[in-house]
Amino acid sequence: MATSSSFYRYHAFLSFRGADTRKAFTDHLYSALQRAGIHSFRDDDEIVRGTNIAQELQKAIRESPISIIVFSKSYACSRWCLNELARIMEQKNSKGHLVLPVFYDVDPSEVRKQSGSFAEAFAKHVVEQKMDKVEEWQKALNDVADLGGMVLGDQYESQFIQSIVEEIGKMLDHTALSVASGGVGIPYRVRHLNMWLKDGSNDVDVALLCGEGGIGKTTVARVAYNLNFYRFQGSSFLEDIRATYEQSDGILQLQRKLVLDIQRGNETKTTYISTEEGRSKIKHIVCCKRVLIVFDDVKHLNQLNAILGNRDWCYPGSKIIITTRNKHLLEAQEIPHTVFEIELLDKYEGMEIFNSHAFGEAHPI
């Protein structure tokens, strides 16, 4: 299944009933995910005081490719949890958001049929809430239970948590942009870049994706980014640098986005006075963690230097991808790099695109 969002701030969104599991199971799960390099949204860590909590939670769901829903005995007692679940399932149905239900101390049938402790909770909701809201919650519970998921049963919690982490890792491996499934020739063109991103190098490596305008460089970079971003401790995709750079505060905009992305949105001060201050901040945050950064549509080398400053600032094992029309972009400064030339579609791929638009399928009978 593919997701339709281009880039993500988190790897996974954690939905849980705080009174049941915040300081025990969910905390242990969150820590295990973090150790595995899977950055997860947890409301008590990520929401800034003074912000609209409901809006921030919905935003975090959109900015995560996967939601992990921890069902516990009093999950259904919380209208907050049920509303959150409804938004998650809405995102799943409309955007291809992935969902992993985790049945901690309840059976999937209790969730599906609203029996046991869930029946007690809904007996109150029917009295206190509007019927359309209750029905929305019931449908969300029924639909999420039908997904299957993972059941604790009589397992040790430590083993169960490890299984969840491994499953999320597999789901992230298969998470790519919707453009990958609909883009003719894209999987083939991504393959070599994907291998480069997984080569295990401890150097700060640079890849140059070059080719004519409109040939699909950005699409290839997007797919490769979403297949691999979770392998790094920080990541950022800076789109359309050529156009943004021309704006009066374009460099500062790009620097702020880079800092916010790498810091997972936790940076409090991003109102830099100068690009030098921005570069100083960037140097401070990229020197201590492995990062994946994509600079999209770079025209001149000075655009790159204005944002990042120096690739040697980056921590060993970091990867930098640059999309450009100029295959000689990095030669003046003799920066070591790998070139990936994105070629024009061949006649068979061109025919697939024509058939897809004309007949709705690549290979009509």
Backbone hydrogen bonds, N-H to C=O, Kabsch-Sander energy under -0.5 kcal/mol:
donor,donor_aa,acceptor,acceptor_aa,energy
3,T,176,A,-2.3
4,S,95,K,-1.4
9,R,63,E,-1.5
10,Y,63,E,-2.2
11,H,39,H,-3.1
12,A,39,H,-1.3
13,F,66,I,-2.5
14,L,41,F,-2.2
15,S,13,F,-0.6
15,S,68,I,-2.9
18,G,16,F,-0.8
20,D,17,R,-1.3
21,T,17,R,-2.1
22,R,18,G,-1.7
24,A,21,T,-1.3
26,T,21,T,-1.4
27,D,21,T,-1.0
28,H,24,A,-2.4
29,L,25,F,-2.6
30,Y,26,T,-2.9
31,S,27,D,-2.3
32,A,28,H,-2.1
33,L,29,L,-2.5
34,Q,30,Y,-2.4
35,R,31,S,-2.3
36,A,32,A,-1.4
37,G,34,Q,-1.8
38,I,33,L,-3.0
39,H,37,G,-0.9
40,S,38,I,-0.6
41,F,12,A,-3.0
45,D,42,R,-2.2
46,E,42,R,-1.9
47,I,43,D,-1.3
51,T,48,V,-1.7
53,I,51,T,-0.8
56,E,52,N,-2.4
57,L,53,I,-2.5
58,Q,54,A,-2.2
59,K,55,Q,-2.3
60,A,56,E,-2.3
61,I,57,L,-2.1
62,R,58,Q,-2.0
63,E,59,K,-1.7
64,S,61,I,-1.4
66,I,11,H,-0.6
67,S,98,L,-2.3
68,I,13,F,-3.3
69,I,67,S,-0.6
69,I,100,L,-1.9
70,V,15,S,-3.1
70,V,68,I,-0.7
71,F,69,I,-0.9
71,F,102,V,-3.2
72,S,70,V,-0.6
75,Y,72,S,-1.7
77,C,74,S,-1.1
78,S,74,S,-0.6
78,S,75,Y,-1.3
79,R,77,C,-0.7
82,L,78,S,-2.1
83,N,79,R,-2.5
84,E,80,W,-2.2
85,L,81,C,-2.7
86,A,82,L,-2.3
87,R,83,N,-2.0
88,I,84,E,-2.2
89,M,85,L,-2.6
90,E,86,A,-1.9
91,Q,87,R,-2.3
92,K,88,I,-2.2
93,N,89,M,-2.5
94,S,90,E,-2.1
95,K,91,Q,-2.4
96,G,92,K,-1.4
97,H,91,Q,-1.3
98,L,65,P,-2.4
100,L,67,S,-2.9
102,V,69,I,-3.3
103,F,101,P,-0.5
103,F,150,M,-3.3
104,Y,71,F,-2.0
104,Y,102,V,-1.0
105,D,71,F,-0.9
110,E,107,D,-1.1
111,V,107,D,-1.2
112,R,108,P,-2.7
113,K,109,S,-2.7
114,Q,110,E,-0.8
115,S,110,E,-1.2
118,F,115,S,-1.6
119,A,116,G,-0.6
120,E,116,G,-1.5
121,A,117,S,-1.7
122,F,118,F,-2.1
123,A,119,A,-1.7
124,K,120,E,-1.0
124,K,121,A,-0.5
125,H,121,A,-1.8
126,V,122,F,-2.4
127,V,123,A,-0.7
128,E,124,K,-2.4
129,Q,125,H,-3.0
134,V,130,K,-2.0
135,E,131,M,-2.7
136,E,132,D,-1.7
137,W,133,K,-2.1
138,Q,134,V,-2.6
139,K,135,E,-2.4
140,A,136,E,-2.1
141,L,137,W,-2.4
142,N,138,Q,-2.4
143,D,139,K,-2.8
144,V,140,A,-2.4
145,A,141,L,-2.0
146,D,142,N,-1.4
147,L,144,V,-1.0
148,G,145,A,-1.4
149,G,147,L,-1.0
150,M,101,P,-2.5
152,L,103,F,-2.4
155,Q,152,L,-2.3
160,F,156,Y,-2.4
161,I,157,E,-2.9
162,Q,158,S,-1.9
163,S,159,Q,-2.0
164,I,160,F,-2.0
165,V,161,I,-2.5
166,E,162,Q,-2.2
167,E,163,S,-2.2
168,I,164,I,-2.6
169,G,165,V,-2.2
170,K,166,E,-1.9
171,M,167,E,-2.4
172,L,168,I,-2.6
173,D,169,G,-1.8
174,H,170,K,-1.2
175,T,172,L,-1.2
176,A,174,H,-0.7
178,S,3,T,-1.7
180,A,177,L,-1.7
181,S,177,L,-0.6
182,G,178,S,-1.4
183,G,179,V,-1.7
184,V,182,G,-0.8
186,I,183,G,-1.6
189,R,185,G,-1.9
190,V,186,I,-2.2
191,R,187,P,-1.3
192,H,188,Y,-0.6
193,L,189,R,-0.5
194,N,190,V,-2.9
195,M,191,R,-2.0
196,W,192,H,-2.0
197,L,193,L,-2.0
198,K,194,N,-1.0
199,D,196,W,-1.2
205,D,203,D,-1.0
205,D,318,S,-1.9
207,A,320,I,-2.9
208,L,338,T,-3.1
209,L,207,A,-0.6
209,L,322,I,-3.3
210,C,208,L,-0.8
210,C,340,F,-2.0
211,G,324,T,-1.0
215,I,212,E,-1.4
220,V,216,G,-2.3
221,A,217,K,-2.4
222,R,218,T,-2.6
223,V,219,T,-2.4
224,A,220,V,-2.4
225,Y,221,A,-2.4
226,N,222,R,-2.5
227,L,223,V,-1.6
228,N,224,A,-0.9
228,N,225,Y,-0.9
229,F,225,Y,-2.5
231,R,228,N,-2.0
232,F,229,F,-1.6
233,Q,290,R,-1.6
234,G,290,R,-1.2
236,S,292,L,-2.2
238,L,236,S,-0.5
238,L,294,V,-3.0
239,E,237,F,-0.8
241,I,296,D,-2.8
242,R,297,D,-1.4
244,T,240,D,-2.3
245,Y,241,I,-2.8
246,E,242,R,-0.6
246,E,243,A,-0.7
247,Q,244,T,-1.5
250,G,247,Q,-1.7
253,Q,249,D,-2.3
254,L,250,G,-2.2
255,Q,251,I,-2.6
256,R,252,L,-2.7
257,K,253,Q,-2.2
258,L,254,L,-2.3
259,V,255,Q,-2.4
260,L,256,R,-2.8
261,D,257,K,-2.7
262,I,258,L,-2.4
263,Q,259,V,-2.4
264,R,261,D,-1.4
265,G,260,L,-3.5
266,N,263,Q,-1.6
270,T,268,T,-0.7
272,Y,270,T,-1.5
278,G,274,S,-1.8
279,R,275,T,-2.8
280,S,276,E,-2.2
281,K,277,E,-2.0
282,I,278,G,-2.5
283,K,279,R,-2.8
284,H,280,S,-1.7
285,I,281,K,-1.6
286,V,282,I,-2.3
287,C,283,K,-1.0
292,L,234,G,-1.8
293,I,319,K,-2.2
294,V,236,S,-2.4
295,F,293,I,-0.5
295,F,321,I,-3.2
296,D,238,L,-2.7
296,D,294,V,-0.7
298,V,323,T,-2.6
303,Q,300,H,-1.1
304,L,300,H,-0.9
305,N,301,L,-2.4
306,A,302,N,-2.0
307,I,303,Q,-1.0
307,I,304,L,-0.5
308,L,304,L,-2.4
309,G,304,L,-0.8
310,N,308,L,-1.2
313,W,310,N,-1.7
314,C,311,R,-1.8
315,Y,286,V,-1.9
315,Y,289,K,-0.7
317,G,203,D,-0.7
318,S,315,Y,-1.6
319,K,291,V,-2.6
320,I,205,D,-2.5
321,I,293,I,-2.8
322,I,207,A,-2.7
323,T,295,F,-2.5
324,T,209,L,-2.6
327,K,325,R,-0.8
329,L,326,N,-1.6
331,E,328,H,-1.3
332,A,328,H,-0.6
334,E,331,E,-1.2
335,I,330,L,-1.8
338,T,206,V,-2.4
340,F,208,L,-3.3
341,E,339,V,-0.5
342,I,210,C,-3.0
342,I,340,F,-0.6
343,E,341,E,-0.7
350,G,346,D,-2.5
351,M,347,K,-1.8
352,E,348,Y,-1.9
353,I,349,E,-2.1
354,F,350,G,-2.2
355,N,351,M,-2.9
356,S,352,E,-2.6
357,H,353,I,-2.1
358,A,354,F,-2.8
359,F,355,N,-3.4
360,G,355,N,-0.8
360,G,356,S,-0.9
361,E,355,N,-1.0
